[in-house]
Amino acid sequence: MIEEQVAKIKKMSWLKWPLILSAIFAILLLAFWLTNMTVNQNYQNVILPKVSIGSNLVENLSYEEARDLLQKRVDFISRRGFIYQSDLKNIIVYPNVNSIESTDSSYALVSWDIEKSLDQIFVWQQDKSWKNLFSKLITMWKGKDFVLQYKWDKEQHLNILQNGLKDVLTEKKEASFEILDGELKIIPGQSGQIFDYQTALADTEKQIATLENKEISLLISTGDPELSAKMIKDREAEILAAADRDELHFVFEEETWDVTKDIWNPWLVLKIGPVAPYLGIDEKKLEQYFIDRGISKQIEQPVKDAKFEVSEGKVEEFVSSQPGRALDWEKIISDLESVLNNQNENYLINLSVETIDPKISNDDVNSLGILEIIGTGISDFTGSPRNRVHNISVGAAAVNGTLIAPQEEFSLLATLGEIDGEHGYLQELVIKGNETKPEYGGGLCQIGTTVFRGALSSGLPITERRNHSYRVSYYEPAGTDATIYDPWPDFRFKNDTEKYILIQSRIEGTKIYFDYWGTKDGRQVIMTQPEVYNITPPPEKKIIKTLDLEPGQTKCTERAHNGADAKFDYSVLYPNSEEPIVTTFRSHYVPWQEVCLLGVTQEELDAENTSSTPEEISQ
């Protein structure tokens, strides 16, 4: 009897365990649900504790508060610049290269995308899954640092830094040679001073990624030439034998160009190879010869997409498509150096070319679906100087007639092509470091802004757009502008219609229009008026000392204007959709002080560069 009761009790105990485990699981489930709900509710509109972006703590801040915090640090770097110090000279490189003649032609070396950086956090926090709850809890305990999104023109930055310092360094020179009357004249190389630019750039990128701003030390070392006079002397017989051949013969199709040795001998150089030095060709001298003789112009031809215009309701061809052709310099140099080093009997080089096919051909001209204007962009360039007006006309002509295929992404920089004097553009002065230099293309941001407005008017999705660093009168209302500069920023949008889009430009007085032709599909576009806020007064006047003016002469190149933020909502309601797609375009304009150039002597400039403190430099 007792044994039966014990067995019954044991049986009942085993029956209770599943119930206990189920209760524990239910309690844990409820606890996780409550925790998840609490975390998501309490931090729905603010950032979780211990969250940072590029080591900048943004915990418990709203989107706008975090944006304001990061933007102030970006603005500080924009005003102060990156300060490089050495025993020989101090130099500042500013994140924005400023135009002397028009603010809208200023462009960025460094561009921080604060919105995209913050979006990372809020998208992550909006994931309310249980799996993400563990990530959030770990973050609130240990912290999480998100990457600050930015773009940096490292090559241009380095170029400005090197140009600003070249006058204080002893230049390193490689050994070289000349051939005079059949004899080899060797020019010895010399050691030089070099800055450790790689370390300086690594320190710069660290500051860009974290929004720190402190002085960067430039380390100086001695650089010895790689090519010595002995290396050239050891190959004297080889060099003279190659140079003694009479003519080079360049061949393309039915054309031959004969080059006598008195012309091509100066192209010869000794190059450092992976195993040993070898006889090579100076690429720049060869390319310049092809330009001077008209060979490049005769062989090369630019690729041309078909461009069309609308006449009496029909699309008519007015620029035919044309495959592009370009000299393949890498292959030409390789073939020429192979001929030289192998001592071929005939110095015969077949010129290699690359063929580039157009994206848009002449086929099916009237079946592209170009029926009506689906949107128009407008801007006014009243008050523009002559060069700017000229460049606007050239840029408008380059865009006019462009066809964009369905689902194709339009790139304004790609459409404009080369921006130089050969393509009709005029120059204006920009400030790079301590120098003023002419650059082509001022005024093309008027094209960028107008194309942007046309894409908005047409209800097209914008895939890349950046506002100007400074508020520009040509582009009011604030927040509706788009800046461009090769290689970035670009302006891009996508043709998400089912038909081709044709862009036509027209200039009437001081207004420029871009009409977007296509087929309306019933989409509705609503844009709010831009809201301008956070208006900030400019800093004190900035004096830039320069050698480009007479000592004591002053020239003010920029007037002071306020900084500000602007935003507007862009809503597109597609057919058969209940909810519109809403995009908020935000723009931040840096407050800009009056900028004046002051002419000084070289001695005064050198004295300031070597003796100024970082604080003095930054003023």
C-alpha positions as CSV (number, residue, x, y, z in Angstrom):
1,M,0.0,0.0,0.0
2,I,2.7,2.4,1.0
3,E,4.7,1.5,-2.1
4,E,1.7,2.3,-4.3
5,Q,1.3,5.8,-2.7
6,V,5.0,6.5,-3.2
7,A,4.8,5.5,-6.8
8,K,1.7,7.7,-7.2
9,I,3.5,10.7,-5.7
10,K,6.5,10.2,-8.0
11,K,4.2,10.0,-11.0
12,M,2.5,13.2,-10.0
13,S,5.9,15.0,-9.6
14,W,6.9,14.1,-13.1
15,L,3.6,15.4,-14.4
16,K,4.3,18.8,-12.7
17,W,7.7,19.4,-14.4
18,P,6.3,20.2,-17.9
19,L,3.9,22.6,-16.2
20,I,6.7,24.2,-14.3
21,L,8.9,24.5,-17.5
22,S,6.0,25.9,-19.5
23,A,5.4,28.5,-16.8
24,I,9.0,29.5,-16.8
25,F,9.0,29.7,-20.6
26,A,5.8,31.8,-20.5
27,I,7.3,34.1,-17.9
28,L,10.5,34.5,-19.9
29,L,8.5,35.1,-23.0
30,L,6.5,37.7,-21.3
31,A,9.6,39.3,-19.9
32,F,11.2,39.5,-23.3
33,W,8.0,40.9,-24.8
34,L,7.7,43.5,-22.1
35,T,11.4,44.4,-22.4
36,N,11.1,44.7,-26.2
37,M,8.0,46.8,-25.9
38,T,9.6,49.0,-23.3
39,V,12.8,49.6,-25.2
40,N,11.0,50.3,-28.5
41,Q,8.5,52.6,-26.8
42,N,11.0,54.5,-24.7
43,Y,13.5,54.9,-27.6
44,Q,11.1,55.3,-30.5
45,N,12.2,58.8,-31.3
46,V,15.5,59.0,-29.5
47,I,18.8,57.2,-29.8
48,L,19.6,54.3,-27.4
49,P,22.2,54.8,-24.6
50,K,25.9,54.4,-25.4
51,V,25.4,54.8,-29.2
52,S,27.9,56.9,-31.1
53,I,28.7,57.8,-34.7
54,G,32.4,58.0,-35.5
55,S,33.1,58.1,-31.8
56,N,30.7,61.0,-31.3
57,L,28.3,60.1,-28.5
58,V,24.6,60.7,-29.6
59,E,22.8,58.8,-26.9
60,N,19.3,59.9,-25.8
61,L,19.2,62.5,-28.7
62,S,16.4,62.9,-31.2
63,Y,17.2,62.8,-35.0
64,E,17.3,66.6,-35.2
65,E,19.4,67.0,-32.0
66,A,21.9,64.4,-33.2
67,R,22.0,66.0,-36.6
68,D,22.6,69.4,-35.1
69,L,25.4,68.1,-32.9
70,L,27.3,66.5,-35.8
71,Q,26.7,69.4,-38.1
72,K,28.2,71.9,-35.7
73,R,31.4,69.7,-35.5
74,V,31.5,69.6,-39.3
75,D,31.0,73.3,-39.5
76,F,33.9,73.8,-37.1
77,I,36.2,71.8,-39.3
78,S,35.0,73.6,-42.4
79,R,36.0,77.0,-40.8
80,R,39.2,75.9,-39.2
81,G,40.4,73.4,-41.9
82,F,43.0,70.7,-41.5
83,I,46.2,72.2,-40.1
84,Y,49.5,70.6,-41.0
85,Q,52.6,71.6,-39.1
86,S,56.3,71.1,-39.9
87,D,59.6,72.8,-39.0
88,L,59.7,74.3,-42.5
89,K,56.1,75.5,-43.1
90,N,52.6,75.3,-41.8
91,I,49.7,75.0,-44.2
92,I,45.9,74.7,-44.0
93,V,43.7,72.6,-46.3
94,Y,40.1,73.5,-46.1
95,P,37.3,70.9,-46.7
96,N,35.8,73.3,-49.3
97,V,37.7,74.8,-52.2
98,N,36.2,78.3,-52.6
99,S,35.7,80.2,-55.8
100,I,36.8,83.9,-55.9
101,E,34.2,84.9,-58.5
102,S,31.0,83.0,-57.5
103,T,30.2,81.1,-54.3
104,D,28.2,78.4,-56.2
105,S,31.4,77.2,-57.9
106,S,32.9,76.3,-54.6
107,Y,33.2,72.5,-54.2
108,A,34.0,70.0,-51.4
109,L,37.1,68.0,-50.9
110,V,35.4,66.3,-48.0
111,S,31.6,65.8,-47.7
112,W,29.9,64.3,-44.7
113,D,26.5,62.6,-45.1
114,I,25.0,63.1,-41.7
115,E,21.5,62.0,-42.7
116,K,22.7,58.7,-44.1
117,S,24.8,58.2,-41.0
118,L,21.8,58.8,-38.7
119,D,19.5,56.7,-40.8
120,Q,21.7,53.7,-40.0
121,I,20.8,54.1,-36.3
122,F,17.1,54.7,-36.7
123,V,16.6,51.8,-39.2
124,W,18.4,49.5,-36.8
125,Q,16.4,50.7,-33.9
126,Q,13.1,50.3,-35.8
127,D,13.8,46.6,-36.2
128,K,11.6,45.3,-33.3
129,S,12.4,41.6,-33.7
130,W,13.5,39.6,-30.7
131,K,16.8,38.9,-32.4
132,N,17.5,42.6,-32.6
133,L,16.5,43.0,-28.9
134,F,19.6,41.2,-27.9
135,S,21.7,43.5,-30.0
136,K,20.0,46.5,-28.4
137,L,20.5,45.2,-24.9
138,I,24.2,44.5,-25.6
139,T,24.5,48.1,-27.0
140,M,23.0,49.6,-23.9
141,W,25.5,47.6,-21.8
142,K,28.7,47.8,-23.9
143,G,27.9,50.5,-26.4
144,K,27.9,50.6,-30.3
145,D,29.8,52.9,-32.6
146,F,28.3,53.5,-36.1
147,V,30.4,54.5,-39.1
148,L,30.2,58.2,-40.1
149,Q,29.4,58.3,-43.8
150,Y,31.6,60.6,-45.9
151,K,33.3,61.1,-49.3
152,W,36.8,62.4,-49.6
153,D,38.7,63.4,-52.7
154,K,42.0,62.1,-51.4
155,E,43.9,62.7,-54.6
156,Q,42.8,66.4,-54.8
157,H,43.5,66.9,-51.1
158,L,47.1,65.5,-51.5
159,N,47.6,67.6,-54.6
160,I,46.8,70.8,-52.7
161,L,49.0,69.8,-49.8
162,Q,51.9,69.0,-52.0
163,N,51.6,72.2,-54.0
164,G,51.5,74.2,-50.8
165,L,54.7,72.7,-49.6
166,K,56.8,72.3,-52.8
167,D,58.5,75.6,-52.4
168,V,60.2,74.6,-49.1
169,L,61.5,71.2,-50.1
170,T,64.6,70.2,-51.9
171,E,63.3,68.3,-54.9
172,K,64.4,64.7,-55.4
173,K,65.6,64.1,-59.0
174,E,66.1,60.8,-60.7
175,A,69.3,60.3,-62.8
176,S,68.6,60.8,-66.5
177,F,70.4,61.0,-69.8
178,E,70.5,62.8,-73.2
179,I,71.9,61.6,-76.5
180,L,74.0,64.3,-78.2
181,D,75.8,63.6,-81.4
182,G,75.7,59.8,-80.8
183,E,77.1,60.1,-77.3
184,L,75.4,59.5,-74.0
185,K,75.4,62.4,-71.6
186,I,74.4,61.2,-68.1
187,I,72.7,63.7,-65.7
188,P,73.2,62.5,-62.1
189,G,70.3,62.3,-59.7
190,Q,70.1,64.1,-56.4
191,S,68.5,63.3,-53.0
192,G,65.7,65.4,-51.8
193,Q,63.4,66.1,-48.9
194,I,60.0,64.4,-48.8
195,F,57.1,64.7,-46.4
196,D,55.5,61.5,-45.1
197,Y,52.3,62.2,-47.0
198,Q,50.9,58.7,-46.4
199,T,51.0,59.2,-42.6
200,A,49.6,62.7,-42.9
201,L,46.7,61.5,-45.1
202,A,46.0,58.6,-42.7
203,D,45.8,61.1,-39.8
204,T,43.6,63.3,-41.9
205,E,41.2,60.5,-42.7
206,K,41.0,59.6,-39.0
207,Q,39.9,63.2,-38.2
208,I,37.4,63.0,-41.1
209,A,35.9,59.8,-39.8
210,T,35.7,61.0,-36.1
211,L,35.2,64.8,-36.6
212,E,38.2,65.5,-34.4
213,N,40.2,68.5,-35.4
214,K,43.8,69.0,-34.1
215,E,47.2,69.8,-35.7
216,I,48.7,67.1,-37.9
217,S,52.5,66.8,-37.8
218,L,54.3,66.5,-41.2
219,L,57.4,64.3,-40.8
220,I,60.3,65.1,-43.2
221,S,62.7,62.5,-44.4
222,T,65.4,62.2,-47.1
223,G,64.5,60.5,-50.3
224,D,67.2,59.0,-52.5
225,P,66.6,58.6,-56.2
226,E,65.7,55.1,-57.4
227,L,67.6,55.5,-60.7
228,S,71.3,56.1,-60.3
229,A,73.9,57.3,-62.8
230,K,75.6,53.9,-62.5
231,M,72.5,52.1,-63.7
232,I,72.4,54.2,-66.8
233,K,76.2,53.8,-67.4
234,D,75.8,50.0,-67.2
235,R,73.3,50.1,-70.0
236,E,75.1,52.7,-72.1
237,A,75.8,50.3,-75.1
238,E,72.2,49.1,-75.1
239,I,70.8,52.6,-75.0
240,L,73.1,53.9,-77.8
241,A,72.4,50.8,-80.0
242,A,68.6,51.3,-79.7
243,A,68.9,55.1,-80.3
244,D,71.0,54.5,-83.4
245,R,68.1,53.0,-85.4
246,D,66.8,55.4,-88.0
247,E,63.0,55.7,-87.8
248,L,60.0,54.6,-85.9
249,H,56.9,53.8,-87.9
250,F,53.4,54.1,-86.4
251,V,50.7,52.4,-88.4
252,F,46.9,52.7,-88.2
253,E,44.8,51.2,-90.9
254,E,46.1,52.6,-94.2
255,E,48.0,55.5,-92.6
256,T,51.7,55.5,-91.6
257,W,53.6,58.1,-89.6
258,D,57.4,58.0,-89.9
259,V,59.3,59.5,-86.9
260,T,63.0,60.3,-87.4
261,K,65.5,59.5,-84.6
262,D,66.2,63.1,-83.8
263,I,62.6,63.4,-82.7
264,W,62.1,60.1,-80.9
265,N,65.5,59.8,-79.2
266,P,64.5,62.4,-76.5
267,W,61.6,60.0,-75.6
268,L,64.0,57.4,-74.3
269,V,64.2,56.9,-70.6
270,L,65.5,54.1,-68.3
271,K,62.7,52.7,-66.1
272,I,62.8,50.8,-62.9
273,G,61.4,47.3,-63.5
274,P,60.4,44.5,-61.1
275,V,63.7,42.7,-61.7
276,A,66.0,45.3,-63.3
277,P,66.0,48.6,-65.1
278,Y,64.8,48.5,-68.7
279,L,64.7,50.9,-71.7
280,G,61.4,52.7,-71.9
281,I,59.5,55.6,-73.3
282,D,58.4,58.9,-71.7
283,E,54.7,58.6,-72.1
284,K,54.0,62.3,-71.7
285,K,56.4,63.2,-74.5
286,L,54.9,60.5,-76.8
287,E,51.4,61.7,-76.2
288,Q,52.3,65.3,-76.7
289,Y,53.9,64.4,-80.1
290,F,50.7,62.7,-81.1
291,I,48.7,65.8,-80.2
292,D,51.1,68.2,-81.9
293,R,51.2,66.2,-85.1
294,G,47.4,65.8,-85.1
295,I,47.6,62.0,-84.9
296,S,45.3,61.7,-81.8
297,K,42.7,64.0,-83.4
298,Q,42.8,61.9,-86.7
299,I,42.4,58.6,-85.0
300,E,40.3,59.2,-81.9
301,Q,36.6,60.1,-82.0
302,P,34.3,60.7,-79.1
303,V,31.4,58.3,-78.4
304,K,28.1,60.0,-79.2
305,D,24.7,58.8,-78.0
306,A,21.8,59.6,-80.3
307,K,20.2,62.9,-79.3
308,F,16.7,63.9,-80.5
309,E,14.4,66.9,-80.6
310,V,10.6,67.1,-80.7
311,S,9.0,68.7,-83.8
312,E,5.3,68.8,-84.5
313,G,4.6,66.1,-82.0
314,K,7.3,63.7,-83.4
315,V,10.8,62.8,-82.3
316,E,13.2,63.7,-85.0
317,E,16.9,62.8,-85.1
318,F,19.3,65.7,-85.0
319,V,22.5,64.0,-83.7
320,S,23.3,60.5,-84.8
321,S,24.9,58.0,-82.6
322,Q,28.5,57.3,-83.2
323,P,30.9,54.6,-81.7
324,G,33.8,56.1,-79.8
325,R,37.4,55.3,-80.5
326,A,40.4,56.0,-78.2
327,L,44.1,55.2,-78.5
328,D,45.1,52.4,-76.1
329,W,48.1,54.1,-74.6
330,E,49.0,51.2,-72.3
331,K,49.2,48.8,-75.2
332,I,51.0,51.3,-77.5
333,I,53.7,52.0,-74.9
334,S,54.1,48.3,-74.2
335,D,54.4,47.4,-77.9
336,L,56.9,50.3,-78.4
337,E,59.1,49.3,-75.5
338,S,59.0,45.7,-76.6
339,V,60.3,46.7,-80.0
340,L,63.1,48.8,-78.4
341,N,64.3,46.2,-76.0
342,N,64.1,43.3,-78.4
343,Q,66.1,45.2,-81.1
344,N,63.6,44.3,-83.8
345,E,64.8,44.9,-87.4
346,N,62.0,47.3,-88.1
347,Y,60.7,49.8,-85.6
348,L,57.1,49.2,-86.7
349,I,54.3,49.8,-84.2
350,N,50.7,49.1,-85.0
351,L,48.6,51.6,-83.0
352,S,46.0,49.9,-80.8
353,V,42.6,51.5,-80.2
354,E,39.7,50.8,-78.0
355,T,36.1,51.0,-79.3
356,I,33.3,52.4,-77.1
357,D,29.7,51.7,-78.1
358,P,27.0,54.3,-77.7
359,K,24.3,53.6,-75.1
360,I,21.5,55.0,-77.3
361,S,21.4,54.3,-81.1
362,N,19.2,55.8,-83.9
363,D,16.8,52.8,-84.1
364,D,13.1,53.1,-83.5
365,V,13.2,56.9,-83.1
366,N,9.4,57.4,-83.1
367,S,8.6,54.5,-80.8
368,L,10.3,55.7,-77.7
369,G,7.1,56.9,-76.0
370,I,8.0,60.6,-76.0
371,L,4.6,62.3,-76.2
372,E,4.4,65.2,-73.8
373,I,6.2,67.3,-71.2
374,I,6.0,65.4,-67.9
375,G,7.9,68.1,-65.9
376,T,10.0,71.2,-66.2
377,G,12.9,72.6,-64.1
378,I,13.5,76.4,-64.0
379,S,16.2,78.7,-62.4
380,D,17.3,82.3,-62.8
381,F,20.9,83.4,-63.3
382,T,20.3,87.1,-63.1
383,G,23.5,89.0,-62.1
384,S,25.9,86.3,-63.4
385,P,29.3,87.4,-64.7
386,R,30.1,86.9,-68.4
387,N,32.1,83.7,-68.0
388,R,29.4,82.1,-65.9
389,V,26.7,82.9,-68.4
390,H,28.9,81.4,-71.2
391,N,29.5,78.2,-69.2
392,I,25.7,77.8,-68.5
393,S,25.0,78.0,-72.2
394,V,27.7,75.4,-73.0
395,G,26.4,73.1,-70.3
396,A,22.8,73.5,-71.4
397,A,23.8,72.5,-74.9
398,A,25.6,69.4,-73.6
399,V,22.4,68.2,-71.8
400,N,20.0,69.2,-74.5
401,G,18.6,66.2,-76.4
402,T,19.7,63.6,-73.9
403,L,17.7,60.3,-73.9
404,I,17.2,58.3,-70.8
405,A,16.1,54.7,-71.2
406,P,13.5,53.1,-68.9
407,Q,15.1,52.0,-65.6
408,E,18.3,53.8,-66.5
409,E,20.1,56.0,-64.0
410,F,20.9,59.4,-65.3
411,S,24.3,60.9,-64.4
412,L,24.8,64.7,-65.0
413,L,28.6,64.5,-64.9
414,A,28.6,61.7,-67.4
415,T,26.2,63.6,-69.6
416,L,28.3,66.8,-69.5
417,G,31.5,64.9,-70.4
418,E,34.9,66.7,-70.3
419,I,34.8,70.1,-68.7
420,D,37.7,72.0,-70.2
421,G,38.7,74.7,-72.6
422,E,38.7,72.3,-75.6
423,H,34.9,71.7,-75.0
424,G,34.1,75.4,-74.8
425,Y,34.3,76.2,-71.1
426,L,35.8,79.3,-69.6
427,Q,37.8,79.6,-66.4
428,E,37.4,81.3,-63.0
429,L,39.7,81.6,-60.0
430,V,39.4,79.3,-57.0
431,I,41.4,79.3,-53.7
432,K,43.5,76.2,-53.1
433,G,45.5,76.3,-49.9
434,N,47.5,79.5,-50.1
435,E,47.2,79.8,-53.9
436,T,44.6,81.1,-56.3
437,K,44.3,79.0,-59.5
438,P,42.0,79.1,-62.6
439,E,39.6,76.2,-63.0
440,Y,37.0,75.4,-65.7
441,G,33.3,75.1,-65.4
442,G,32.1,77.8,-63.1
443,G,28.3,78.1,-63.4
444,L,27.6,74.4,-64.1
445,C,25.8,74.1,-60.7
446,Q,23.1,76.2,-62.4
447,I,22.7,73.2,-64.7
448,G,22.7,70.8,-61.7
449,T,20.1,72.8,-59.8
450,T,17.8,73.1,-62.8
451,V,18.1,69.4,-63.8
452,F,17.3,68.6,-60.1
453,R,14.2,70.7,-60.2
454,G,13.1,69.2,-63.5
455,A,13.5,65.6,-62.1
456,L,11.4,66.6,-59.0
457,S,8.7,68.2,-61.2
458,S,8.6,64.9,-63.2
459,G,8.1,62.8,-60.1
460,L,11.4,60.8,-60.6
461,P,13.4,59.2,-57.7
462,I,16.6,61.1,-56.9
463,T,19.5,58.8,-56.3
464,E,22.3,61.3,-55.6
465,R,22.1,65.0,-54.7
466,R,24.2,67.3,-52.6
467,N,23.4,70.9,-51.8
468,H,26.0,73.7,-52.0
469,S,28.2,74.3,-49.0
470,Y,27.0,78.0,-48.9
471,R,23.7,79.6,-49.6
472,V,23.6,81.0,-53.1
473,S,21.3,83.7,-54.3
474,Y,20.9,82.1,-57.8
475,Y,19.2,79.1,-56.2
476,E,16.5,80.6,-53.9
477,P,14.4,79.2,-52.4
478,A,17.1,77.6,-50.2
479,G,17.1,73.8,-50.2
480,T,16.2,73.3,-53.9
481,D,19.8,73.4,-55.3
482,A,22.2,70.7,-56.4
483,T,26.0,71.1,-56.7
484,I,28.2,69.1,-59.0
485,Y,32.0,68.8,-59.4
486,D,34.1,66.1,-61.2
487,P,34.5,63.4,-59.9
488,W,31.9,64.1,-57.2
489,P,29.5,65.1,-56.1
490,D,27.3,64.1,-59.1
491,F,23.6,64.6,-59.5
492,R,21.7,61.4,-60.5
493,F,18.1,60.3,-60.8
494,K,16.4,57.1,-62.2
495,N,13.9,56.9,-65.0
496,D,11.4,54.6,-63.3
497,T,8.8,55.1,-66.0
498,E,8.1,52.5,-68.7
499,K,9.1,54.9,-71.6
500,Y,12.1,56.9,-72.6
501,I,12.6,60.4,-71.2
502,L,14.0,63.2,-73.4
503,I,15.6,66.3,-71.8
504,Q,15.4,69.5,-73.8
505,S,17.0,72.8,-72.7
506,R,16.1,76.4,-73.5
507,I,17.3,79.7,-72.3
508,E,15.0,82.7,-72.3
509,G,16.5,85.9,-71.0
510,T,18.2,85.1,-67.7
511,K,16.1,82.0,-67.1
512,I,17.1,78.4,-68.0
513,Y,14.6,75.7,-68.5
514,F,14.9,71.9,-68.8
515,D,11.8,70.3,-70.2
516,Y,11.4,66.5,-69.5
517,W,9.5,64.8,-72.3
518,G,8.0,61.3,-72.0
519,T,4.7,59.6,-71.3
520,K,2.6,60.5,-68.2
521,D,1.7,57.5,-66.2
522,G,-0.7,59.1,-63.7
523,R,1.8,59.7,-60.8
524,Q,1.1,62.6,-58.6
525,V,3.8,64.9,-57.2
526,I,3.4,67.1,-54.1
527,M,6.3,69.3,-52.8
528,T,6.1,71.4,-49.7
529,Q,7.6,74.8,-49.6
530,P,11.2,74.7,-48.2
531,E,11.4,75.5,-44.5
532,V,14.5,77.6,-43.6
533,Y,15.7,77.6,-40.0
534,N,18.8,77.7,-37.8
535,I,19.9,80.9,-39.4
536,T,23.5,81.5,-38.2
537,P,25.5,84.8,-38.5
538,P,28.9,84.6,-40.3
539,P,32.2,84.5,-38.4
540,E,34.7,87.4,-38.5
541,K,36.4,88.4,-41.7
542,K,39.1,86.1,-43.0
543,I,42.4,87.4,-44.4
544,I,44.3,85.2,-46.9
545,K,47.8,86.3,-47.5
546,T,48.9,85.8,-51.1
547,L,51.7,86.5,-53.6
548,D,49.2,87.1,-56.4
549,L,48.7,90.7,-55.3
550,E,51.1,93.6,-54.9
551,P,52.3,93.8,-51.2
552,G,49.8,95.7,-49.2
553,Q,47.1,95.5,-51.9
554,T,43.7,94.1,-50.7
555,K,41.0,92.3,-52.7
556,C,37.9,91.1,-51.1
557,T,36.6,88.0,-52.9
558,E,33.6,86.9,-50.8
559,R,31.0,88.9,-48.9
560,A,29.7,87.6,-45.6
561,H,26.4,85.7,-45.6
562,N,24.4,83.7,-43.0
563,G,24.4,80.0,-42.6
564,A,21.1,78.1,-42.5
565,D,19.3,74.8,-42.6
566,A,16.5,74.0,-45.1
567,K,14.2,71.1,-45.7
568,F,11.2,70.2,-47.8
569,D,9.1,67.0,-48.4
570,Y,8.8,65.4,-51.8
571,S,5.9,63.0,-52.2
572,V,5.1,60.8,-55.2
573,L,1.9,58.9,-55.3
574,Y,2.1,56.2,-58.0
575,P,-1.0,54.8,-59.8
576,N,-2.6,51.9,-57.9
577,S,-0.8,52.8,-54.7
578,E,-2.6,53.9,-51.6
579,E,0.4,55.6,-49.9
580,P,2.8,58.1,-51.4
581,I,6.6,57.6,-51.2
582,V,7.8,60.6,-49.2
583,T,11.4,61.8,-49.2
584,T,12.7,64.7,-47.1
585,F,15.4,66.7,-48.7
586,R,17.6,68.4,-46.1
587,S,20.3,71.1,-46.8
588,H,22.8,72.6,-44.5
589,Y,24.6,75.9,-45.5
590,V,27.8,76.9,-43.7
591,P,27.9,80.5,-42.4
592,W,30.5,82.2,-44.5
593,Q,32.6,85.2,-43.5
594,E,33.9,88.0,-45.6
595,V,37.1,86.8,-47.3
596,C,39.8,89.2,-48.4
597,L,43.2,88.6,-50.1
598,L,46.2,90.6,-48.8
599,G,49.3,90.9,-51.0
600,V,52.5,90.1,-49.1
601,T,56.2,89.4,-50.0
602,Q,57.6,85.9,-50.1
603,E,59.6,86.7,-47.0
604,E,56.5,87.7,-45.1
605,L,54.7,84.6,-46.2
606,D,57.6,82.3,-45.2
607,A,57.9,84.0,-41.8
608,E,54.2,83.5,-41.1
609,N,54.3,79.9,-42.3
610,T,57.1,79.0,-39.9
611,S,56.1,81.1,-36.9
612,S,52.3,81.1,-36.7
613,T,50.6,79.1,-34.0
614,P,47.7,76.9,-35.0
615,E,45.3,79.4,-33.5
616,E,46.7,82.2,-35.6
617,I,46.7,80.1,-38.7
618,S,43.0,79.3,-38.3
619,Q,41.9,82.9,-38.2
